[in-house]
């Protein structure tokens, strides 16, 4: 009887943030008219989609006790790259460098973005796995490098005037109901879920996070696995950046700035342990959703955006404190 | 003046389930060097930890110069005149010699209203003390740039500067060269002549003979006796150290004739001069090859190098006569070697993963469908088979391995390698931290595997286990293989005499 009681308390505390947000959603939904509406849900799902793709990329790095601070800037670079290649031919403010390019297939451009970002992911992976540079530092450097490359490439010119076959990816809806972006995110989520749970790579990733030295002894190719993780993360950032550009109909050098931290926060809220070895795709979904719902609720409540940052910050710290608490309690 | 400088009377200490020390006495005369000897796990370190207040003794008294003292922590011991030079020094390598010597008790001076460290005084004092032990190092040198021997002298100088009456040296020569040992002995003799008493913990007979006046022998946490070094022979010391009956019961050994050579190691030498050097041996099919020796004999290091976890300078490995270049564990695994490491938590289990993941991690290639998807059904079958075969006690295959007992964790790790079906299995201290019942089961598994035609290497520091399970025993000392004993001829005395050769 006694143990059962403490279990309930534990469950409440361990999921404190999620419960808090759900309560908040209920309150906001009941008090504000448009919250529980199709358009708001569709809006949230589009916002969540991009964030989720970034977060699922970062989650692999976190699970192996690493991190990837270059995520946000990679997103920005991909968005700008796509933007410069997918402007309307008749747009007056066309990007100089690519203004004479023929009209290329949208999906080809996506591949270009992915390939380009993967180069940086590969470098991240090599730096972390082979040179043993702490991921925090290695990817911090990469963050600056990518930002610099983006500045050099775009000369800080804001991009816009996209082709409709590009923007429709973000604005269109399947059966007029499900936003394409939402569907893309679900497909990516399903693929990642499969990789995490049903492939060697996934098992190796959790093994490395659980105990890198032991994984090595067990015959796991630690270096190769880490490189795959950083490269695939970069590919996901590229996809997210490409979609983000389509969604906003424009991009600039500061697109994606700081998204890596939101992604890390969302992962942590979703139960990806900062101590490695633990983290599920479903958790990342919840983490991103919680974070996005928090933002939306605060907007609906009409809270000053400046205060919203404070609230988000508090949520991150509390979430990590609760995560660590689970870890300590187990000792 | 009291007869003894340091007197420990009837010291007992229990840990849950184990009596680590049972009424130990240690009497050290002033101005002498007192050897403390015993096998691995005899309780020498525990006794010293009790003396320094790191452990709280259950029973017993400590007298310094006839005066009863209570020691609460190492700092307290230092204040009362007892210092210890540890087996593994814990210096601050990035700081200077002087700062290391005066850490925690820096001389200070007034600088206006605030207290600041008096560097000038600190360096002068340090130079003086180093001079005193005739070790004129630069007090401003970074400690990290000095050799282990030099760091040790700094520790000793620190003890002298604190006017220590008793200095404990715990395996001080384990990583010193001959010349450095000579220099250390010079310091020890110098301290002796000033009336300082030293306790010298070591496994090396020759050194004990050379430097010690008295000896106390411990065995399995009990006090065997004390002698004047002149009254006891080397053979007698070895006999007193191991003199116990084989109490554990072992399954009958595999009597099948040993087969072809599975593994041949030729001239394996570590990149570190003081680690294993020039080790060569052969392992046959159907054989359990024991590796004996004292802690620090570099057995683990040798095996980890064979498995690709450590770097070597030279040496070759042949598997069934074929040369194999092993640079990382994957190479060894592909060559048909499995490894259960000594440090189960550190390099064995994947703590936060399930039993199923822990069992299958090394053999995932075998469970792929269409080259990509893992067949969970097959993996579950594998785990269930192993759970049944090795009688692993667990609720289900999804249980986290960290929630199992040590014995069951070990069985899961054995299953991991069985799934891979290696020809050679290296087991480093396979029964460490495992209760008696599970130990027996693990021996049975080992013998069964040998019967199936695998070759097993077992490192063990428990002499009875080594003798009870191995078909053949190689003994290492100081990084060299110093002797080979056939299973039926193995006695603790023979092994110990090889293990203390240097």
Interface residues (C-beta under 8 A of the other chain):
Chain A: X194 X198 X199 X200 X203 X204 X206 X207 X209 X210 X211 X213 X214 X215 X216 X217 X218 X219 X220 X221 X273 X277 X278
Chain B: X307 X309 X328 X329 X330 X333 X339 X341 X346 X347 X348 X349 X350 X351 X352 X353 X357 X360 X361 X362 X364 X365 X368 X372 X373 X374 X376 X416 X420
